[in-house]
Amino acid sequence: MKIGIMQPYFVPYIGYWQLMNLVDRYVIYDDVNFIKGGWINRNRILVNGEPKYFNVPMIGSSPNILINEVKVDHNEAIIRKNLRSIEGAYRKAPYYEVVYPMLEDILWCEEENIAKYLEHSFRVISEYLEIQTELLMSSDLDKDNTLKGQDKVLDICRQLHATEYYNAIGGQELYSYEVFKGHGIQLHFVKTQNISYKQFENEFQPNLSIIDVMMFNPKNKVKEYLESYMLIDE
């Protein structure tokens, strides 16, 4: 059983989807502390050739509360402004007509809990990209919430009968091959290979939101990108 565990991010870059696509069960880590200034409620799109942030408006965000305790601000004016920003940035992109309705679905989602709001976005995009991975919420698992860090991840893996655990390359300093091996679990890190494609006539800007990838590439090409990674093993 291949397991991945990550905090929920807002329409994240291709590497996030590579990890999700690679595993059998993907745990949305919603019951850990919210990270201010991270990727939970924002990402970058291409505006006039340059990366620009756009955000999910929130109510009550704080690093002192859990991600699933943060609420989405369903301010219609902000939602419409975000959609206009996407329209202005990508209306001439080759796959705009296919992708834009998905983004309307995502941004108009009425879930108040930001973790559930982001889960909805994962399901919308996963359906389009034909990602079959089972999505689970960490808060729904009967785990030991007194544990922290690697020990908590191992407890989730134990509950889900993991034989392999996959993590993004940035987590190499957080997890020990030996410790995972001692629990009968093989540890892997996923490193995204160089991916580039034409973004109008601009110099290529890497690691933007999956929105950018889908706007400029047909579905089959995006699915190829999902396989464009290296596994870093012991």
C-alpha positions as CSV (number, residue, x, y, z in Angstrom):
1,M,0.0,0.0,0.0
2,K,1.5,3.3,-1.1
3,I,0.7,6.3,1.1
4,G,1.3,10.0,0.7
5,I,0.5,12.7,3.3
6,M,0.6,16.4,2.7
7,Q,-1.1,19.6,3.9
8,P,-3.8,20.9,1.5
9,Y,-2.5,23.6,-0.8
10,F,-4.5,25.8,-3.1
11,V,-4.3,24.7,-6.8
12,P,-0.6,23.6,-6.2
13,Y,2.2,23.1,-8.7
14,I,2.7,20.0,-10.8
15,G,4.9,18.3,-8.2
16,Y,2.1,18.1,-5.7
17,W,-0.1,16.3,-8.2
18,Q,2.7,13.9,-9.1
19,L,2.8,12.8,-5.4
20,M,-0.9,12.4,-5.3
21,N,-1.0,10.4,-8.5
22,L,1.8,8.1,-7.4
23,V,0.2,6.7,-4.3
24,D,-2.8,4.5,-3.6
25,R,-4.2,6.6,-0.7
26,Y,-3.4,10.3,-0.2
27,V,-4.0,11.8,3.2
28,I,-4.9,15.5,3.3
29,Y,-3.1,16.6,6.5
30,D,-5.8,19.0,7.8
31,D,-5.3,18.7,11.6
32,V,-1.9,20.3,11.9
33,N,-1.2,24.0,12.5
34,F,-2.0,26.5,9.7
35,I,1.1,28.0,8.2
36,K,0.8,31.7,7.5
37,G,2.5,32.8,4.3
38,G,2.6,29.3,2.9
39,W,0.7,27.7,0.1
40,I,-2.6,26.7,1.9
41,N,-4.6,29.6,0.6
42,R,-2.5,31.0,-2.3
43,N,-0.6,30.2,-5.4
44,R,0.9,31.9,-8.5
45,I,-0.4,32.4,-12.0
46,L,1.1,34.0,-15.0
47,V,0.1,37.7,-15.5
48,N,1.7,39.6,-18.3
49,G,4.6,37.2,-18.4
50,E,5.3,37.4,-14.6
51,P,4.3,35.2,-11.7
52,K,1.6,36.8,-9.6
53,Y,0.0,35.6,-6.4
54,F,-3.7,35.1,-6.0
55,N,-5.4,34.1,-2.8
56,V,-8.4,32.4,-1.2
57,P,-9.7,35.0,1.3
58,M,-9.9,33.6,4.8
59,I,-11.5,34.3,8.2
60,G,-9.6,33.7,11.5
61,S,-6.4,32.3,10.0
62,S,-3.6,31.9,12.6
63,P,-0.6,29.7,13.2
64,N,-2.1,28.9,16.6
65,I,-5.1,27.0,15.1
66,L,-5.4,23.9,12.9
67,I,-5.9,24.1,9.2
68,N,-9.4,22.7,9.4
69,E,-10.3,25.4,11.9
70,V,-9.7,28.2,9.3
71,K,-12.8,29.4,7.5
72,V,-13.1,30.6,3.9
73,D,-14.4,34.1,3.3
74,H,-17.1,33.6,0.6
75,N,-17.0,37.3,-0.4
76,E,-18.6,37.4,-3.9
77,A,-16.7,40.5,-4.9
78,I,-13.3,38.8,-4.2
79,I,-14.4,35.6,-5.9
80,R,-15.4,37.5,-9.0
81,K,-12.1,39.5,-8.9
82,N,-10.1,36.3,-8.8
83,L,-12.1,34.9,-11.7
84,R,-11.5,38.1,-13.7
85,S,-7.8,37.9,-12.9
86,I,-7.7,34.3,-14.3
87,E,-9.7,35.3,-17.3
88,G,-7.5,38.3,-18.0
89,A,-4.3,36.2,-17.7
90,Y,-5.4,33.1,-19.7
91,R,-8.3,33.9,-22.0
92,K,-6.0,33.5,-25.0
93,A,-4.5,30.3,-23.7
94,P,-5.2,27.3,-25.9
95,Y,-7.2,25.3,-23.2
96,Y,-8.9,28.2,-21.5
97,E,-12.4,27.1,-22.5
98,V,-11.8,23.6,-21.0
99,V,-10.1,24.8,-17.8
100,Y,-12.0,28.0,-16.8
101,P,-15.3,26.2,-15.9
102,M,-13.3,24.0,-13.5
103,L,-12.0,27.0,-11.8
104,E,-15.4,28.5,-11.5
105,D,-16.5,25.3,-9.8
106,I,-13.5,25.5,-7.4
107,L,-13.8,29.1,-6.5
108,W,-17.6,29.1,-6.0
109,C,-17.4,26.1,-3.7
110,E,-19.5,26.8,-0.6
111,E,-17.5,24.7,1.9
112,E,-16.6,26.9,4.9
113,N,-13.7,24.8,6.2
114,I,-10.7,25.6,4.1
115,A,-9.5,22.0,4.2
116,K,-12.8,20.8,2.8
117,Y,-12.8,23.6,0.3
118,L,-9.4,22.5,-0.9
119,E,-10.4,18.8,-0.9
120,H,-13.2,19.8,-3.3
121,S,-10.7,21.4,-5.6
122,F,-8.5,18.3,-5.5
123,R,-11.5,16.2,-6.6
124,V,-12.4,18.5,-9.5
125,I,-8.9,18.5,-10.9
126,S,-8.3,14.8,-10.2
127,E,-11.4,13.9,-12.2
128,Y,-10.1,16.0,-15.1
129,L,-6.6,14.4,-15.0
130,E,-8.0,10.9,-14.3
131,I,-6.1,10.6,-11.0
132,Q,-7.6,7.5,-9.3
133,T,-6.0,8.0,-5.9
134,E,-8.3,7.7,-2.8
135,L,-8.4,10.9,-0.8
136,L,-8.7,10.8,3.0
137,M,-8.8,13.6,5.6
138,S,-6.3,13.2,8.4
139,S,-8.9,14.4,10.9
140,D,-11.1,11.4,10.0
141,L,-8.5,8.9,11.0
142,D,-8.4,7.3,14.5
143,K,-4.8,8.1,15.2
144,D,-2.8,9.3,18.2
145,N,-3.0,13.1,18.0
146,T,-0.5,13.5,20.9
147,L,2.3,12.4,18.5
148,K,4.3,15.0,16.4
149,G,6.3,15.1,13.2
150,Q,7.7,11.8,12.0
151,D,6.0,9.8,14.8
152,K,2.5,11.0,13.8
153,V,3.2,10.2,10.1
154,L,4.3,6.7,11.1
155,D,1.1,6.3,13.1
156,I,-1.0,7.2,10.1
157,C,1.0,4.8,7.9
158,R,0.4,2.1,10.4
159,Q,-3.3,2.7,10.4
160,L,-3.5,2.6,6.6
161,H,-1.3,-0.5,6.4
162,A,1.4,1.3,4.4
163,T,4.2,-0.7,2.9
164,E,5.7,2.4,1.1
165,Y,5.6,6.1,2.1
166,Y,6.2,8.9,-0.5
167,N,7.0,12.5,0.4
168,A,8.0,15.6,-1.5
169,I,11.7,16.1,-1.9
170,G,11.6,19.0,0.6
171,G,10.9,16.6,3.4
172,Q,14.3,14.8,3.3
173,E,15.5,16.3,6.5
174,L,12.3,15.4,8.4
175,Y,12.2,11.6,7.9
176,S,14.7,8.8,8.5
177,Y,15.0,5.8,6.1
178,E,16.2,3.7,9.0
179,V,13.2,4.5,11.2
180,F,10.7,3.8,8.5
181,K,12.5,0.6,7.6
182,G,12.2,-0.4,11.3
183,H,8.5,-0.1,10.9
184,G,8.5,-2.2,7.7
185,I,7.9,0.8,5.4
186,Q,10.0,1.8,2.5
187,L,10.6,5.6,2.3
188,H,10.8,7.5,-1.0
189,F,11.1,11.1,-1.9
190,V,9.7,12.5,-5.1
191,K,11.7,15.0,-7.1
192,T,10.0,16.7,-10.0
193,Q,12.1,16.8,-13.2
194,N,12.5,19.9,-15.3
195,I,9.2,20.6,-17.0
196,S,8.7,23.4,-19.5
197,Y,6.1,24.4,-22.1
198,K,5.2,27.4,-24.1
199,Q,3.5,30.2,-22.2
200,F,2.4,32.5,-25.0
201,E,5.6,34.2,-26.2
202,N,7.1,34.8,-22.7
203,E,10.2,33.4,-21.1
204,F,9.2,30.3,-19.3
205,Q,8.2,30.7,-15.6
206,P,8.4,27.3,-13.7
207,N,6.5,25.9,-10.8
208,L,3.3,28.0,-11.2
209,S,-0.1,26.7,-10.2
210,I,-1.5,23.6,-11.9
211,I,-3.8,26.2,-13.5
212,D,-1.0,27.4,-15.7
213,V,0.0,23.9,-16.7
214,M,-3.6,23.0,-17.7
215,M,-4.2,26.2,-19.5
216,F,-1.3,25.7,-21.9
217,N,-1.3,21.9,-22.3
218,P,-3.8,19.3,-23.4
219,K,-4.9,16.8,-20.8
220,N,-2.7,14.0,-22.2
221,K,0.4,16.2,-22.0
222,V,-0.4,17.1,-18.4
223,K,-0.8,13.4,-17.6
224,E,2.7,12.9,-19.1
225,Y,4.0,15.6,-16.8
226,L,2.5,13.6,-13.8
227,E,5.1,10.9,-14.6
228,S,8.0,13.3,-15.0
229,Y,9.7,12.7,-11.7
230,M,12.6,10.9,-10.0
231,L,12.4,8.8,-6.9
232,I,15.1,9.4,-4.3
233,D,15.6,6.2,-2.3
234,E,18.2,5.2,0.3
